[in-house]
Amino acid sequence: MRAGGLALRPGIEAMLAAANQAGLRLAIATTITTTEYNIDAL
């Protein structure tokens, strides 16, 4: 995301920032079976 290689849907950046400011832990969920590739990319 920082390198600009991943486009976020509208509102997601603000939601992530708010969660970070609140000290919330974040997780990644996906339905794609190649999760190793997706998580490495993030």
Residue, then its C-alpha position, 0 to 999 in steps of 0.5 A: m500500500r505504501a508503495g502504491g501497488l495496491a488500490l484501496r476502496p473508498g474509505i478504507e484508508a481512513m478506516l485503517a487510520a482510525a483503527n490504528q489511532a484507536g490501538l485496534r489490532l487488524a487482520i487480513a481475510t481473503t477467500i482466494t486460495t493463494t493466500e501466501y501470495n496475497i499476504d506477502a504482497l501486503 
